Amino acid sequence: MKKIEAPADELTWLRSALEGDSHAFSCLVETYERPVFNLCYRMLGNTQDAEDAAQETFLRAFQSLKRFEMSRSFSTWLLSIAAHHCIDQLRKRRFHIVSVEELPEAELAEPTPGVERIFDQNNESRRIQKLLDAINPIDRAAVVMYYWYDYSYEEICDALSISMSALKSRMHRSRRTLLEEWNRLGLADLDQKPEPARQSKKYLPERMVL
């Protein structure tokens, strides 16, 4: 997936939304609802959970809009809200998160090759989701942002509020884990499950008030 491109009217919509224009915010929602849902789905692995997380993401964005810095990328800011919410949800499922400080210095080596090929050539939804389930929430968010949204390391650090060294450690560990999981699964058939067809959903609860 290519990086999300901001629409020409985004700045105008943002300024109007900051002034209380709910229609302008609706335009932003319509622009980014699919990327937000996709990130939530890759993070949570469940269509209904992804719908709920996307709803919560836009609610939080609406409520926090006055704190948004216009110098930042809106899409990065929005996806960071989605990612952090999904991380919280996954933590509630009792995923174990390994501290970056526990990793040996050798983890900062060059990325393990091969993951790009897996994602590019074997992008069956069910199989990829199975692989993502093998890594912890923060690592999963970083991998999704890097491979599905083409975010730079700098942008991912900003979105997830982690240092560059921590991100490099996490990405190296994730690539290694994903490849190990791929080899463990082999090419055995998994129940094929098409990409979820998200129904059009209103992401602007009536309780949203600027």
VOZAGU-647471 format. One record per residue: y, x, z of N, C-alpha, C, O in turn. Coordinates in steps of 0.001 Angstrom, whole numbers, plus 500000, padded with zeros to 6 digits. Layout:
BEGIN
YXZYXZYXZYXZ;...
END
This chain:
BEGIN
498810500840500000500000500000500000501241500877500000501309501870500725;502221500507499186503459501265499147504350500896500323504213499831500923;505261501799500633506189501546501720507018500301501415507373500040500266;507314499547502453508086498323502295509502498657501847510184499471502470;509930498035500785511287498258500303512211497154500816511891495969500726;513341497554501345514295496580501879514943495811500731515363496423499748;515034494489500833515696493709499787517190494002499753517766494458500741;517798493743498630519225494048498462520096493291499455521153493777499858;519653492107499846520462491261500732520180491491502209520736490792503056;519325492458502535518904492616503926520082492840504873520153492201505923;520994493724504527522120494029505401522972492788505642523436492555506759;523174491999504606523945490761504740523230489789505666523856489164506522;521921489664505493521145488774506358521210489232507811521354488415508721;521103490535508024521142491048509389522476490743510058522517490292511203;523551490988509345524877490729509906525067489247510208525636488882511237;524587488395509301524718486951509513523851486503510681524267485666511482;522643487062510779521753486707511881522357487102513218522229486372514201;523015488254513257523676488697514481524810487766514885525190487706516054;525342487047513918526414486095514199525878484706514503526645483760514682;524546484590514561523947483318514937523416482487513801523079481320513999;523329483056512610522853482317511443521320482355511413520730483368511037;520677481246511810519215481203511845518619481229510442517508481724510252;519345480700509456518836480730508082518723482171507587517773482513506883;519680483006507950519644484412507549518419485098508158517764485910507505;518118484761509419516936485346510039515671484836509364514691485571509236;515691483574508932514549483023508209514279483809506930513125483993506543;515333484267506281515178485074505064514483486391505383513652486868504610;514828486976506525514167488204506949512694487952507252511829488762506920;512426486822507885511045486457508199510224486316506921509119486848506821;510767485603505958510058485390504701509782486710503983508762486859503309;510686487652504130510511488958503479509417489778504134508652490453503445;509331489729505449508446490640506171507239489976506827506466490656507502;507055488673506648505955488019507344504592488558506906503691488712507730;504441488845505610503150489355505149502863490756505670501767490989506180;503804491709505564503532493041506130503240493002507629502368493724508112;503968492160508365503741492061509812502351491497510079501612492020510913;501999490433509371500660489854509555499579490870509222498605491000509964;499737491594508113498725492569507712498541493657508759497415494052509063;499661494146509316499556495163510363498809494596511567497922495245512123;499176493384511961498525492755513119497040492534512860496214492694513758;496707492166511627495297491949511305494517493260511358493414493303511903;495082494330510794494405495620510844494262496115512275493281496777512614;495236495796513110495180496229514502494170495412515306493396495969516084;494179494094515117493414493200515980492086492755515381491166492392516115;491976492781514044490709492467513395490312491015513405489152490679513167;491275490141513683490973488713513765492163487937513217493306488184513598;491883486992512314492963486268511648493824485475512625495052485532512559;493189484742513526493957483921514459494782484791515399495943484488515672;494184485871515894494926486777516769496104487401516016497180487601516580;495884487706514732496960488287513924498088487284513717499261487655513760;497747486028513495498765484986513359499599484880514637500828484828514590;498912484850515765499614484735517047500496485957517296501617485830517788;499987487134516955500751488363517162501974488413516249503040488869516662;501822487947515012502960487905514091504026486950514603505220487247514543;503587485799515109504513484830515686505294485451516839506512485301516936;504574486146517705505207486778518861506151487901518424507204488105519029;505773488615517384506616489693516865507972489167516420509006489729516782;507975488102515644509241487562515159510062486933516281511292486983516257;509392486351517249510104485816518406510803486940519160511975486816519518;510086488039519402510674489174520118511798489817519302512823490223519850;511593489903517999512639490473517150513901489619517205515011490145517293;513728488321517154514875487413517204515628487563518524516858487606518555;514866487642519604515478487735520926516129489099521165517044489218521979;515656490127520454516180491478520665517145491912519576517591493059519567;517470491021518666518241491401517491519586492024517832520050492922517129;520205491565518887521511492105519268521433493572519673522448494269519686;520243494038519999520069495447520386519632496308519208519458497518519351;519455495693518055519038496448516879520185497334516392521321496879516260;519874498598516129520870499536515623520865499498514103519848499784513472;522001499145513520522081498956512075521774500237511290521490500180510093;521829501364511952521536502629511272520030502829511079519617503689510302;519218502047511773517772502162511675517232501330510522517916500457509989;516008501614510155515301500793509172514821499526509867514121499603510877;515187498366509343514772497115509966513260496953509911512651496500510881;512646497317508785511200497142508663510459498025509663509462497599510246;510940499258509868510311500138510854510449499563512250509499499570513033;511644499064512557511893498446513868510990497240514072510415497065515146;510864496411513048510057495198513153508580495537513310507894494950514146;508090496477512513506684496850512615506380497567513929505254497516514423;507389498234514492507165498875515795506973497807516875506170497983517791;507708496708516765507523495598517708506115495037517568505432494791518562;505688494837516320504348494316516071503279495266516602502317494837517240;503455496559516335502463497546516756502344497607518272501238497627518813;503481497637518957503443497711520423502823496459521029502094496538522018;503111495306520438502499494072520943500984494116520746500229493746521646;500542494566519577499105494649519320498433495673520220497313495460520683;499112496777520465498574497783521388498360497163522763497330497394523397;499327496379523225499186495708524516497989494757524517497235494687525488;497829494028523411496711493091523324495373493821523335494416493368523963;495311494943522645494068495706522616493767496338523968492607496447524368;494813496752524665494600497308526001494030496249526938493234496548527829;494446495034526724493912493950527549492430493729527278491705493189528114;491996494151526106490566494072525794489810495263526378488613495431526147;490528496082527137489943497220527862489462498330526938488420498938527182;490223498594525874489971499788525081490355500995525933491357500967526648;489559502041525851489880503259526589490824504117525761490544504405524597;491924504521526344492895505365525653492830506779526227493033506980527425;492552507737525383492474509133525808493865509732525793494590509603524807;494236510378526867495554510997526937495639512171525983494699512957525863;496781512285525300496987513405524385496927514719525141496478515729524598;497376514717526390497374515944527174495960516462527417495781517637527740;494949515596527266493574516020527500492990516737526293491922517341526389;493681516679525156493155517270523937493369518781523924494429519248524342;492396519555523459492581521005523348493573521338522258493788520539521346;494174522497522342495179522907521362494604522917519951495336522701518985;493310523164519821492684523237518498492797521931517735492641521912516514;493067520834518440493184519543517771494375519500516839494471518588516017;495289520459516939496473520464516093496213521157514762497148521486514032;494946521376514450494607522017513182494945521097512020495336519945512211;494787521631510808495077520833509625494193519596509598493061519633510081;494703518486509030493940517235509005492576517407508344492424518144507370;491595516709508897490266516728508310490285516007506981490748514867506922;489800516622505902489836515970504595488820514850504505487840514836505250;489041513927503615488039512906503337488441511501503675487982510566503020;489289511304504680489665509953505083490419509246503969490206508057503729;491306509975503283492054509369502189491113508799501133491354507720500592;490031509539500843489066509080499847488368507808500306488130506899499511;488042507749501601487389506555502129488283505336501964487840504280501512;489559505498502340490465504364502267490785503987500823490923502806500504;490902504980499957491293504707498580490152504137497753490369503257496921;488926504636497976487826504283497095486865503263497687486055502689496960;486940503033498963485978502137499601486700501127500485486353500951501653;487693500472499925488587499654500732488083498225500913488852497273500779;486793498071501218486307496748501546486841496376502920486760497162503864;487383495175503020488086494783504236487218494898505475487648495454506486;485984494371505405485128494351506584484754495760507013484758496072508203;484427496618506040484031497985506363485187498771506972485010499489507957;486363498631506383487530499335506911487835498873508326488149499688509193;487744497553508567488013497053509912487017497615510911487368497908512054;485774497765510473484755498341511345485114499774511717484913500194512856;485642500516510760486056501891511036487224501924512014487232502722512951;488213501055511795489391501047512656489042500675514093489720501091515033;487983499891514257487566499504515605487120500708516426487030500628517651;486842501821515755486322502996516447487412503837517105487102504744517877;488677503555516816489751504373517382490622503537518304490679502313518186;491302504217519226492045503495520250493329502879519680493734503228518571;493967501978520412495089501191519873496250501994519301496717501697518201;496726503007520025497876503764519523497484504538518269498244504583517301;496305505144518285495834505864517105495683504911515926496015505257514792;495191503734516195495001502745515135496339502359514514496451502237513295;497342502169515349498673501824514837499201502937513949499771502671512891;499017504179514370499494505309513580498772505393512243499398505628511209;497469505202512259496678505258511028497087504149510061497243504388508864;497260502936510587497652501807509735499024502058509111499221501828507918;499964502530509921501302502793509390501288503898508339502029503844507357;500437504900508555500400506033507623499700505671506315500214505961505234;498537505043506410497742504803505211498088503500504491497976503422503268;498506502486505234498789501196504587500266501006504255500612500266503334;501129501674505004502561501480504779503279502740504331504494502731504135;502537503818504169503091505063503650504263505575504484505202506159503943;504212505357505798505266505847506679505100507349506889503981507857506954;506206508041506993506167509468507303505827509658508777505902508716509566;505453510882509142505188511171510554506440510914511396506349510408512514;507595511262510857508836511048511600509056509557511883509457509181512984;508792508722510889508976507285511064507963506712512052508293505819512833;506746507217512020505725506738512949506066507142514374505897506354515304;506548508374514549506979508816515881508067507906516420508058507532517593;508995507556515560510096506678515962509570505296516329509975504718517338;508669504770515507508152503420515734507306503329516993507378502336517716;506503504354517263505571504306518389506076505044519627505407505077520660;507272505639519507507870506348520646506966507453521180506726507548522384;506465508290520265505648509429520658506193510685519977506920510597518987;505840511840520508506336513101519955505559513479518695504484512942518427;506118514405517935505456514851516719504134515538517043503136515308516360;504117516376518075502876517062518427501799516067518859500622516224518534;502227515037519601501263514022520018500714513267518813499517512988518746;501584512937517863501136512219516674500157513057515868499136512548515406;500463514352515695499555515212514935498186515283515603497158515274514926;498177515353516927496909515369517650496143514071517428494938514067517174;496878512976517531496245511665517372495707511467515959494607510943515785;496465511878514955496025511698513577494815512576513276493885512144512595;494826513796513777493673514681513560492434514090514219491363514045513614;492581513643515442491446513049516147490969511787515446489766511552515343;491905510972514964491536509731514297490775509985513011489769509330512737;491258510946512214490566511272510972489131511730511250488189511337510563;488998512558512261487663513049512606486759511899513052485606511808512631;487291511026513904486507509892514399486137508944513276485007508460513215;487083508676512384486817507765511271485730508314510352484861507571509896;485783509611510084484766510217509237483398510209509920482377509969509275;483385510471511222482129510428511962481552509022511949480344508840511802;482418508034512102481966506648512099481470506247510712480480505527510582;482169506718509676481746506439508302480355507012508039479502506353507446;480141508247508489478839508875508305477764508177509121476618508063508686;478139507714510301477170507011511147476734505702510496475557505342510514;477717504992509915477404503727509261476726503956507914475982503106507425;476998505126507321476505505378505981477121504381505022478260503954505209;476394504018504027476872503004503084476092501718503270475967500917502343;475566501523504475474814500303504748475694499087504544476879499097504877;475115498065504005475882496849503734476320496211505032475535496022505961;477598495886505068478141495114506172478445493733505633478662493558504434;478461492774506502478819491432506046480173491497505396481164491791506065;480244491232504115481505491320503409482393490145503780481967488990503813;483591490471504045484540489468504508485840489693503765486472490733503955;486266488762502927487485488990502150488706489082503038488709488604504173;489744489705502502491015489780503222491440488371503606491396487476502762;491847488144504840492169486786505281493287486171504464494301486810504184;493083484923504090494125484190503363494981483480504395494590482446504938;496141484037504658496992483495505699497711482255505210498376482275504174;497577481194505949498300479979505637499776480172505929500151480903506845;500602479514505147502037479579505403502307479038506791501831477961507148;503058479770507563503270479378508952504720479572509332505353480552508940;505240478634510098506622478742510529506704479741511663506065479569512701;507508480808511460507624481861512459508919481737513261509343482705513892;509544480576513246510793480396513958510676479250514958511104478135514659;510111479493516128510002478438517135511378477866517468512393478559517405;511380476615517815512658475955518113513351476597519300514566476468519449;512593477292520154513224477878521339513990479158521023514632479724521908;513934479622519777514690480820519401516168480508519384516627479666518613;516904481185520231518357480989520278519014482338520418518680483106521321;519951482639519526520667483917519620521645483871520796522349484848521052;
END
